Amino acid sequence: MKQIDIFPRTLHFRQPAGTSRGVYLTRRIHLLRLSDSDVPSVCGWGECAPLPDLSCDARPDYDKVLREACRRAEREGLTPALCDDLRTLPSVLFGLETAFTQWERGGDKALFDTPFARGEVGIPINGLVWMGSFDEMMQRLTTKLDAGFRCVKLKIGAIDFSDELSLIRAVRRRFSAEQVELRLDANGAFPPDRAAQYLERLAPYHIHSIEQPIRQHQWQHMAQLCRQSPIPIALDEELIGVSSRQQKADLLDEIRPHYIVLKPSLHGAMSGCDEWISLARERNIGCWITSALESNVGLNAIAHYTARTFGPHITFPQGLGTGSLFTDNVPMPIYVKEDRLWYSKIS
């Protein structure tokens, strides 16, 4: 008989994690442990971690909804019907998917059999620079570059745009586009009436892409930006809460972004992200996968999912460098060396 135990936990950031929506100091998560009395030596772990004021399933009754989903999964297993019913609860579905996948693998933390899981290759990742003052961001950026990162994502939108432009200009004085790839994440911070102007001012600095320049749910305006922007635009928050296959197709057809950025906890769990990727490929839209401030339990699952999804020869940097964010993270056999995430195969 299967049993799913739930363990709420609060993680603490090493330093404030600033975005244009605010600053995170702590992170509340729910760890799931799946066991079966018929196989007492095996368990599967998952993580359910909605982000307040962002996730479509960050709701006041989350604990109750999670318990009900776990009780149903105990009775039925992770059936297609249950997965379909949990489309609007992506963080719950992701935790259950991970727990069941690990349990089916006999408790192996390597969720899929890939060269990454065997410790043969690492996944290239971008360095993440959180928002802060000009001096703080410059120091963080220099630390990432000195550590060997050659793709860096800057969170922008919290300080004066001219200061952010100065920061980007300073990077380009030191490193060419061939040496360092720059990605920007505005988290919807640009005013719609000035977004096009901001993008034009950023264009001379050879920016790889910018995520979510304006807030979500402005499809017509976002579509116009995607058509006219000198910088490729990636959608992130725009995808949250878009759960059915038809809704996803409609969004991609209307906006026509250059990229989509997928977070399993936010964008439909692993099965929902598979659907996004399939639809994007049909439309020649690029994509990459990132974590959403999960603990190492969720990060490990996302890394193995990424390795399974994109195969053994990933050259496009993914957003999986969040394992060192917390002072009290969950130990897992993943680690960053230079600009790659590795898995330590445990014999």
C-alpha positions in Angstrom: 0.0 0.0 0.0 1.4 3.4 -1.1 1.8 6.2 1.4 2.8 9.8 0.7 4.1 11.8 3.7 4.4 15.6 3.5 7.2 17.6 5.2 6.8 21.4 5.1 10.2 23.2 5.3 11.5 26.8 5.2 14.8 27.5 3.5 16.9 30.6 4.1 18.7 32.5 1.3 22.4 33.2 1.8 21.7 36.7 0.5 18.5 38.6 -0.4 17.3 37.4 -3.8 15.9 40.5 -5.5 13.6 40.6 -8.5 11.4 43.4 -9.9 8.6 41.9 -7.9 10.3 42.1 -4.6 13.0 40.4 -2.5 13.0 36.8 -1.2 14.6 36.1 2.2 13.1 32.7 2.8 11.5 30.0 0.7 8.7 27.7 1.9 8.6 24.3 0.3 6.9 20.9 0.8 8.9 17.7 0.5 7.0 14.5 -0.4 8.1 11.0 0.5 6.5 8.2 -1.4 6.8 4.7 0.1 5.0 1.4 -0.3 4.6 -1.2 2.5 5.2 -4.0 0.0 8.6 -2.6 -0.8 9.8 -1.0 2.4 13.4 -0.4 1.3 12.4 2.0 -1.5 11.1 5.6 -1.4 10.7 8.4 -3.8 11.1 12.1 -3.0 9.5 15.1 -4.6 9.2 18.8 -4.0 6.2 21.1 -4.2 7.3 24.7 -4.1 4.9 27.4 -5.4 6.2 30.9 -5.5 4.1 33.5 -3.7 2.5 36.1 -5.9 3.7 34.3 -9.0 2.7 30.6 -9.2 -0.9 30.0 -10.4 -1.3 27.5 -7.6 0.1 29.7 -4.8 -3.3 29.8 -2.9 -4.3 30.1 0.7 -5.6 26.5 0.9 -2.5 25.0 -0.7 -1.7 22.7 2.2 -5.2 21.2 1.9 -5.1 20.9 -1.8 -1.7 19.2 -1.6 -3.0 16.7 1.0 -6.0 15.8 -1.1 -3.9 15.3 -4.2 -1.5 13.0 -2.3 -4.4 11.0 -0.8 -5.8 10.5 -4.3 -2.3 9.5 -5.7 -2.0 6.9 -2.9 -5.3 5.3 -3.9 -5.0 5.6 -7.7 -1.3 6.1 -8.5 -0.2 8.8 -10.8 -2.8 8.1 -13.5 -3.4 10.1 -16.7 -6.7 11.2 -15.2 -5.0 12.6 -12.1 -2.3 14.3 -14.1 -5.0 16.0 -16.2 -6.9 17.1 -13.1 -3.6 18.6 -11.7 -2.8 20.7 -14.8 -3.8 23.9 -12.9 -1.6 22.8 -9.9 1.8 22.5 -11.6 3.9 22.5 -8.4 1.8 19.7 -6.9 2.0 17.7 -10.1 5.8 18.2 -10.4 6.3 16.9 -6.8 4.2 13.9 -7.4 5.8 13.2 -10.8 9.3 13.3 -9.2 8.4 11.1 -6.3 6.7 8.4 -8.5 9.6 8.5 -11.0 12.2 8.0 -8.3 10.2 5.3 -6.7 9.8 3.5 -10.0 13.6 3.7 -10.4 14.0 1.9 -7.1 14.8 5.0 -5.2 17.6 6.2 -7.5 18.1 9.9 -7.4 19.0 9.8 -11.1 15.5 9.9 -12.5 16.4 8.9 -16.0 19.3 6.9 -17.6 21.4 9.5 -19.4 25.1 10.4 -19.7 24.5 13.1 -17.2 23.0 10.6 -14.7 26.1 8.4 -15.2 28.4 11.4 -14.4 29.8 11.4 -17.9 28.8 14.9 -19.0 27.8 18.1 -17.3 24.9 20.4 -18.3 26.1 23.9 -19.3 24.4 26.6 -17.2 24.2 30.3 -17.0 25.5 32.3 -14.0 22.7 34.3 -12.3 23.2 37.8 -11.1 20.4 39.0 -8.8 19.2 42.6 -8.6 20.9 45.0 -6.3 22.7 48.3 -6.4 25.1 49.0 -9.2 28.1 48.1 -7.1 26.5 44.9 -5.8 25.5 43.7 -9.2 29.0 44.5 -10.6 30.6 42.5 -7.8 28.3 39.6 -8.3 28.8 39.7 -12.0 32.6 39.8 -11.7 32.4 36.8 -9.3 30.5 34.8 -11.9 32.9 35.6 -14.7 35.9 34.8 -12.6 34.4 31.5 -11.7 34.3 30.5 -15.3 30.8 31.3 -16.5 30.6 32.3 -20.1 26.8 32.9 -20.1 25.4 35.3 -17.5 21.8 36.2 -16.8 21.2 39.6 -15.2 18.0 40.3 -13.3 17.1 43.9 -14.2 14.3 46.3 -13.5 14.9 47.2 -9.9 17.3 50.1 -10.2 17.4 53.0 -12.6 17.6 51.8 -16.2 20.6 54.1 -17.0 22.5 52.4 -14.2 21.7 48.9 -15.6 22.8 50.1 -19.0 26.1 51.3 -17.5 26.6 47.9 -16.0 26.0 46.1 -19.3 28.2 48.6 -21.0 31.0 47.8 -18.6 30.7 44.1 -19.2 30.9 44.6 -22.9 34.1 46.8 -22.5 35.7 43.8 -20.8 34.2 40.9 -22.7 33.0 40.6 -26.3 29.8 38.8 -27.2 32.0 35.9 -28.4 33.5 35.7 -24.9 30.5 36.2 -22.7 26.8 35.7 -23.6 24.5 38.1 -21.9 20.9 37.3 -21.1 18.6 39.7 -19.3 15.5 39.0 -17.3 13.2 42.0 -16.7 10.4 40.0 -14.9 7.9 42.3 -16.6 9.4 45.5 -15.2 9.5 47.7 -18.4 6.6 50.1 -18.8 4.7 49.1 -22.0 4.9 52.6 -23.5 8.8 52.6 -23.1 9.7 49.0 -23.6 10.5 49.4 -27.3 12.8 52.3 -26.5 14.6 50.3 -23.8 15.1 47.4 -26.1 16.6 49.8 -28.7 19.0 51.2 -26.2 20.1 47.7 -25.1 20.6 46.4 -28.7 24.1 47.7 -29.3 25.5 45.5 -26.5 24.8 42.2 -28.3 22.2 40.8 -25.8 21.3 37.2 -26.4 17.7 37.5 -25.2 15.5 39.3 -22.7 12.9 37.5 -20.7 9.5 39.0 -20.2 10.2 42.7 -20.8 6.6 43.7 -19.9 4.1 42.1 -17.6 2.1 39.1 -18.7 -1.4 39.1 -20.1 -0.7 41.8 -22.7 -0.6 39.5 -25.7 -1.2 42.1 -28.4 1.5 44.4 -27.0 3.9 41.5 -26.4 3.3 40.3 -29.9 4.2 43.7 -31.4 7.4 43.8 -29.3 8.4 40.3 -30.6 7.9 41.5 -34.2 9.9 44.7 -33.8 12.5 44.1 -31.1 16.1 44.1 -32.1 16.7 41.7 -29.2 15.1 38.2 -29.1 12.3 38.0 -26.6 11.7 35.0 -24.3 8.5 34.4 -22.5 8.5 33.2 -18.8 5.7 34.6 -16.6 3.5 34.7 -19.7 3.3 30.9 -19.6 2.0 30.7 -16.0 -1.5 29.4 -15.7 -1.8 28.4 -19.4 -2.6 24.8 -18.9 -4.4 23.2 -21.9 -2.6 22.3 -25.1 -5.0 24.5 -27.1 -4.3 27.5 -24.8 -0.6 27.0 -25.2 -0.9 26.8 -29.0 -3.0 29.9 -29.1 -0.5 31.9 -27.0 2.5 30.8 -29.1 0.6 31.6 -32.4 -0.5 35.0 -31.1 2.7 36.3 -29.6 5.3 34.4 -31.7 8.2 34.7 -29.2 11.8 33.9 -30.1 12.1 31.6 -27.0 10.2 30.2 -24.1 11.8 29.6 -20.7 10.3 26.6 -18.9 10.1 26.0 -15.2 8.4 22.7 -14.3 7.1 24.0 -11.0 5.4 26.9 -12.8 4.7 25.6 -16.3 2.9 22.3 -16.0 5.4 20.0 -14.3 7.5 17.7 -16.6 4.5 16.5 -18.6 3.3 20.1 -19.2 6.8 21.2 -20.2 7.0 18.3 -22.7 3.8 19.7 -24.2 5.2 23.3 -24.4 8.5 22.0 -26.0 6.6 20.0 -28.6 4.4 23.0 -29.6 7.4 25.4 -29.6 9.5 23.1 -31.9 6.6 22.9 -34.3 6.8 26.7 -34.6 10.6 26.9 -34.6 10.6 28.6 -31.2 13.6 28.0 -29.1 13.5 27.0 -25.4 15.5 26.3 -22.3 14.8 25.0 -18.8 15.4 26.7 -15.5 14.7 26.0 -11.9 12.3 28.2 -9.8 14.2 28.5 -6.5 13.5 25.0 -5.5 15.7 23.1 -3.0 18.2 20.6 -4.3 15.4 18.0 -4.4 13.5 19.9 -7.1 16.7 21.1 -8.8 18.0 17.5 -9.1 14.8 16.4 -10.7 14.8 19.4 -13.2 18.4 18.6 -14.1 17.7 15.0 -14.9 14.6 16.0 -16.8 16.7 18.5 -18.8 19.3 15.9 -19.6 16.5 13.5 -20.8 14.8 16.2 -22.8 17.7 17.7 -24.7 20.0 14.6 -25.0 23.7 14.1 -24.2 25.1 17.0 -26.3 23.5 20.1 -24.7 25.4 23.2 -25.7 22.7 25.8 -24.9 23.2 27.0 -21.3 20.3 26.1 -19.0 19.2 28.0 -15.8 20.1 25.4 -13.3 22.7 27.2 -11.1 20.5 27.8 -8.0 21.8 25.0 -5.8 24.0 27.3 -3.6 21.3 29.9 -2.9 20.3 28.5 0.5 22.1 28.1 3.8 20.1 25.0 4.7 19.6 23.2 1.4 18.9 19.5 1.1 22.0 17.5 0.3 21.9 16.0 -3.2 24.7 14.6 -5.5 24.7 17.6 -7.8 27.4 20.2 -7.9 28.6 23.1 -10.1 32.1 23.1 -11.6 33.0 26.2 -13.6 29.9 26.7 -15.9 28.4 23.2 -15.8 26.1 21.3 -13.4 27.3 17.7 -12.7 25.8 14.7 -11.1 27.9 12.5 -8.9 27.0 8.9 -9.7 26.7 7.0 -6.4 27.6 3.3 -6.7 
